[in-house]
Amino acid sequence: MRVVGLMSGTSCDAIDAAAADLTVVGRTLYLTPLGMVGEPYEAELTAALAAALPPAATTLAEVCRLDTRIGQAFARVALRADRELCGGRAGLFASHGQTVYHWADGGRVHGTLQIGEPAWIAEATGRPVVAGFRPRDITAGGQGAPLVSLIDRMWLRGRPGVPAALNIGGIANLTVLPPAGEPVAFDTGPGNALLDAAVRELTGGRLDHDADGALAAAGTVHEPLLARLLAEPYYALPAPKTTGRELFHHRHLHTALAPFTPLPAPDLLATLTRLTARTVADALRPLGATEVIASGGGTRNPVLMDMLRTELGPATALRTSDALGLPAAAKEAYAFAVLGFLTLHGLPGSAPGCTGAAGPRILGSITPGREALRLPGPPPAGPPDTLVVGPAPAPAS
């Protein structure tokens, strides 16, 4: 099946679409990447979304408008991906939508909200759409994240040592495969969220990120501020755990900065970059990770990657997912393409040992396209347990 995964992460700035041919042979799922397209949100939509996100207040009318406009934006990117990457032959779209609230309290997640109405995608493309992936895991007692942990487990299965997958978006999350027992997965804390918030404030909204880490590279880490930021109780919570911009937003940063005189912009950004690197490394160290395979927008920041490499130390190799065949910028979009494929085939898409759910669950809801919806059913050998990036072997003659 040819599937397009659509993703907008916690940076809330753009939509990524990745297309893949997916084939199951026995218990192995083969993923052949077909490419990626991406589009930033229009400036006015970005501003409206930012104005509605926590800790700001909003209205149901504004949520309705954003749900519609983001759904329409996803539909435009879906059409483009089908045309440019799939030759008009995509069979399924899997849309993560845009997370606007993740209701976590007392170590539990009680609810989550992703907007971007999938009916717009189904209407524009005429194909079925799987969306709303996170709530089903939450209803089973899980955190609803990181859902990519199932794909990470399938993908890294059999690698030597203790491999870990790390995604650095607005929030950073990881999956670690110990040599025995269940994988461990959770959000480590801010990836780019505080960095981007600081850049927007420092530049009056002219910039939304520190391109190539240039500003941070010119600064010096302010150790007292770093220590204050590291005192956030979230970091000490046991896994499984998730977080989001409900916690790590500009007011969180202002509270930490309050005791200090204004810092030079490069020093502030250097400190926030070190915060991300330190919290990721602190999360990985007790798990004994010997290899970290990174993806997400943070991998484009060489200063962050250098700091992370230093924090991890020479015993832990750091590389991007490109080295294993999945482009770092598109890895999460490919992961949701796989999750959509599993849902359509009636297969679980969650790893309960990673999210804390009572058991595996079939995720999401299906919006039919123009044709009658015919579900293909699970493959004869059962759910795939291994993911291989590359074409499926030719059938034996």
C-alpha positions in Angstrom: 0.0 0.0 0.0 1.2 3.5 -0.8 0.7 5.7 2.3 1.3 9.4 3.0 2.0 10.3 6.7 1.2 13.9 7.6 2.8 15.5 10.7 3.0 18.9 12.4 4.8 18.7 15.7 5.1 20.7 18.9 7.0 23.4 17.1 3.6 24.3 15.5 5.3 25.9 12.4 4.8 23.6 9.4 3.3 20.5 7.9 5.5 17.6 6.8 4.3 14.9 4.4 6.3 11.7 3.8 5.2 9.0 1.3 6.1 5.3 1.4 5.3 2.0 -0.1 4.5 -0.4 2.7 4.6 -4.2 2.2 4.3 -7.0 4.8 6.2 -10.2 4.2 5.8 -12.7 7.0 6.3 -10.7 10.2 8.4 -8.0 8.5 7.1 -4.6 7.3 9.2 -3.2 4.5 9.1 0.6 4.1 10.3 2.1 0.9 10.6 5.9 1.2 9.3 7.9 -1.7 10.2 11.3 -0.5 9.0 14.2 1.5 7.3 17.6 1.0 6.7 20.3 3.6 5.0 23.6 3.8 5.1 26.2 6.6 1.8 27.4 7.9 0.8 30.8 6.5 2.0 33.6 8.7 -1.4 34.7 9.7 -2.4 31.1 10.7 0.9 30.7 12.6 0.1 33.9 14.6 -3.5 32.8 15.3 -2.3 29.4 16.5 0.4 30.9 18.7 -2.2 33.2 20.2 -4.5 30.3 21.1 -1.9 28.0 22.6 -1.3 27.7 26.4 -0.8 29.6 28.5 -3.0 32.0 26.5 -6.8 31.8 26.7 -8.9 31.2 23.7 -12.6 30.6 22.7 -14.4 27.7 21.2 -15.1 29.8 18.1 -11.3 30.3 17.6 -10.7 26.5 18.1 -13.3 25.8 15.4 -11.7 28.3 13.0 -8.2 26.8 13.7 -9.5 23.2 13.3 -10.9 24.1 9.9 -8.0 26.1 8.6 -5.4 23.6 9.8 -7.5 20.8 8.2 -7.5 22.7 4.9 -3.8 23.3 5.1 -3.2 19.6 5.7 -5.4 18.8 2.7 -3.3 21.1 0.5 -0.1 19.3 1.5 -1.7 15.9 1.1 -2.8 16.7 -2.4 0.7 17.9 -3.2 2.3 14.8 -1.7 0.0 12.5 -3.7 0.8 14.4 -6.9 4.5 14.9 -6.5 5.5 11.7 -4.6 2.9 9.1 -5.3 1.9 9.7 -8.9 -1.7 10.2 -7.8 -1.8 6.7 -6.4 -1.7 7.1 -2.7 -4.1 4.6 -1.1 -4.2 6.1 2.4 -3.4 9.3 4.3 -2.4 9.2 8.0 -2.7 12.6 9.7 -1.3 13.3 13.1 -2.9 16.8 13.0 -1.7 19.6 15.3 -1.5 19.1 19.0 -2.9 22.1 20.8 -3.3 20.6 24.3 -2.1 17.5 26.2 -3.8 17.3 29.6 -1.2 15.8 31.9 -1.5 16.1 35.6 -0.1 14.2 38.5 1.9 11.9 36.3 -1.2 10.8 34.3 -2.6 12.0 31.0 -6.4 12.6 31.1 -6.9 13.8 27.6 -5.4 15.3 24.5 -6.5 17.4 21.6 -5.2 17.4 18.0 -6.9 19.6 15.5 -7.0 19.7 11.7 -10.2 18.1 10.7 -9.4 15.0 8.6 -12.6 15.3 6.5 -10.9 18.1 4.5 -8.1 15.7 3.5 -10.6 12.9 2.6 -12.7 15.4 0.5 -9.7 16.8 -1.3 -7.9 13.5 -2.1 -10.9 11.1 -2.3 -8.9 8.6 -0.2 -9.4 7.3 3.3 -7.7 9.1 6.2 -6.7 7.8 9.6 -6.4 10.5 12.3 -6.9 11.0 16.0 -4.2 8.5 17.0 -3.5 9.5 20.6 -6.8 9.3 22.5 -7.3 5.5 22.3 -4.0 4.9 24.1 -5.0 7.4 26.8 -8.4 5.7 27.3 -6.5 2.5 28.1 -4.5 4.3 30.8 -1.5 5.3 28.6 0.3 8.6 28.1 -0.8 8.8 24.5 2.9 9.4 23.6 5.5 8.8 22.3 3.5 6.7 19.8 6.5 6.4 17.6 8.0 4.0 20.2 6.3 1.0 18.5 7.9 1.9 15.2 11.3 2.5 16.9 11.1 -0.9 18.5 10.4 -2.6 15.2 13.0 -0.5 13.4 15.9 -0.9 15.9 15.2 -4.5 16.7 18.4 -6.6 16.5 20.9 -3.8 16.5 23.9 -4.4 18.8 24.3 -2.9 22.2 21.5 -0.6 23.6 20.2 1.5 20.7 18.1 4.5 21.3 15.9 6.6 19.0 15.7 10.3 19.8 13.4 12.9 18.2 14.2 16.5 18.9 11.1 18.6 17.9 9.5 21.2 20.1 9.6 18.5 22.8 12.3 15.8 22.8 11.3 12.1 23.1 13.3 8.9 23.1 12.9 5.1 22.8 15.5 2.9 24.3 15.8 -0.9 23.6 17.6 -2.6 26.5 19.2 -6.0 25.8 16.4 -7.7 27.8 12.9 -6.6 28.8 10.6 -4.1 27.3 11.7 -0.9 25.5 11.5 2.4 27.5 10.0 5.5 26.0 9.1 9.0 27.2 9.4 12.7 26.6 12.7 14.1 28.1 11.6 17.7 28.2 12.1 20.7 25.8 13.7 20.1 22.5 13.4 23.4 20.6 10.3 24.8 22.5 12.1 27.1 24.9 14.8 28.0 22.3 12.2 29.0 19.8 10.2 31.0 22.4 13.3 32.9 23.4 14.2 33.7 19.8 10.7 35.0 19.0 10.8 37.3 22.0 14.3 38.5 21.5 13.7 39.4 17.8 10.1 40.7 18.3 8.8 37.9 16.2 11.1 38.5 13.2 12.7 35.1 13.7 11.2 31.9 15.0 14.4 29.9 15.5 18.1 30.2 15.9 19.2 29.2 12.3 22.1 26.7 12.5 22.6 27.7 16.2 24.5 30.7 15.2 23.4 32.9 18.1 23.9 30.1 20.6 27.4 29.5 19.2 28.4 33.1 20.1 27.3 32.8 23.7 28.4 31.3 27.0 26.3 29.0 29.2 25.0 30.8 32.3 25.4 28.1 34.9 23.1 29.6 37.6 20.3 29.9 35.1 20.9 26.4 33.8 20.8 25.0 37.4 17.5 26.8 38.0 16.0 25.4 34.8 17.2 21.9 35.7 15.3 22.1 39.0 12.0 21.6 37.1 10.3 18.7 38.8 9.3 17.1 35.5 12.8 15.8 34.9 12.7 13.7 38.0 9.4 11.9 37.2 9.6 8.2 36.4 8.7 6.9 33.0 6.3 6.6 31.3 5.8 10.4 31.1 4.9 13.0 28.6 4.9 16.8 28.5 4.3 19.6 26.0 4.1 23.3 25.5 1.5 23.4 28.3 4.6 23.3 30.6 7.5 24.5 28.5 6.4 27.9 27.2 7.6 31.5 27.5 6.2 32.0 31.0 8.2 29.0 32.2 11.3 30.7 30.8 10.3 34.1 32.3 9.9 32.5 35.8 13.4 30.9 35.5 14.9 34.2 34.4 13.3 36.3 37.1 16.2 36.3 39.7 18.8 37.3 37.1 19.7 40.5 35.4 18.9 40.5 31.7 21.3 38.1 29.9 22.9 38.8 26.5 20.8 37.0 23.8 23.7 34.6 22.8 24.2 33.6 26.4 20.5 32.9 26.9 20.3 30.7 23.8 23.6 28.9 24.7 22.1 28.1 28.1 18.8 26.8 26.6 20.7 24.7 24.0 22.7 23.2 26.8 19.5 22.5 28.8 18.1 20.4 25.9 21.4 18.5 25.5 21.8 18.0 29.3 18.3 16.7 29.9 18.4 14.3 26.9 21.8 12.9 28.1 20.6 12.7 31.7 17.6 10.7 30.5 19.7 8.3 28.4 22.6 7.7 30.8 20.8 5.5 33.4 19.4 3.4 30.5 22.9 2.6 29.2 22.4 3.7 25.6 25.3 2.8 23.4 24.0 4.4 20.2 21.6 7.3 19.7 19.9 7.7 16.4 18.5 11.3 16.2 15.8 12.8 14.1 13.6 16.0 14.0 14.3 19.6 13.5 16.9 19.8 16.3 19.3 17.7 14.3 19.7 20.7 11.9 21.2 22.7 14.8 24.9 21.8 14.8 25.5 23.6 18.2 22.9 21.4 19.8 24.2 18.3 18.3 27.8 19.1 19.4 26.6 19.8 22.9 24.6 16.6 22.9 27.6 14.6 21.7 29.7 16.2 24.5 27.1 15.4 27.2 26.7 11.8 26.0 30.5 11.2 26.0 32.6 9.0 23.8 31.0 5.7 24.8 27.7 6.6 23.1 27.6 7.0 19.4 25.4 9.8 18.0 24.2 9.7 14.4 21.1 10.9 12.6 18.4 8.6 11.2 19.6 9.4 7.7 22.3 6.8 8.3 19.7 4.1 8.7 17.7 5.2 5.7 15.0 7.4 7.2 15.5 11.2 6.6 15.8 13.0 9.9 13.3 15.7 8.8 10.7 13.1 7.9 11.1 10.3 10.4 8.0 11.1 12.4 5.9 11.5 9.3 7.0 8.1 8.1 6.2 6.7 11.6 2.6 7.9 11.3 2.3 6.5 7.8 3.1 3.1 9.4 0.6 3.7 12.3 -2.1 4.5 9.7 -1.3 1.4 7.8 -1.6 -0.7 11.0 -4.9 0.9 11.9 -6.4 0.2 8.4 -5.3 -3.5 8.7 -6.9 -3.8 12.2 -3.6 -4.0 14.0 -2.5 -2.4 17.2 -0.3 0.7 16.9 0.7 1.2 20.5 3.5 -0.2 22.7 1.9 -0.5 26.1 5.2 -1.0 27.9 6.3 2.4 26.5 3.1 4.5 27.0 1.8 2.8 30.2 -1.4 1.6 28.6 -3.2 -1.5 29.9 -2.6 -3.2 26.6 -2.0 -2.7 22.9 -4.8 -0.9 21.1 -5.8 -0.2 17.5 -5.4 3.6 17.2 -7.3 6.4 15.6 -10.4 6.8 13.6 -11.0 6.3 9.8 -12.6 8.9 7.6 -13.7 7.2 4.3 -12.7 8.7 0.9 -15.1 8.9 -2.0 -15.3 5.1 -2.5 -16.8 2.5 -0.2 -14.4 1.7 2.6 -13.0 -1.8 2.4 -10.7 -2.8 5.2 -8.0 -5.2 4.1 -7.7 -7.1 7.3 -4.5 -8.2 9.1 -1.7 -10.0 7.2 -1.8 -13.9 7.5 1.3 -14.1 9.7 -0.1 -11.6 12.2 1.2 -8.2 13.3 4.7 -7.3 11.9 7.4 -7.1 14.6 10.3 -5.9 12.4 10.6 -2.8 10.2 13.1 -2.8 7.4 13.7 0.4 5.4 13.9 -0.7 1.8 11.9 -2.6 -0.8 10.4 -5.9 -0.1 12.1 -9.0 -1.6 10.8 -10.2 -4.9 8.4 -13.2 -4.5 10.1 -16.5 -5.1 9.4 -17.8 -8.6 
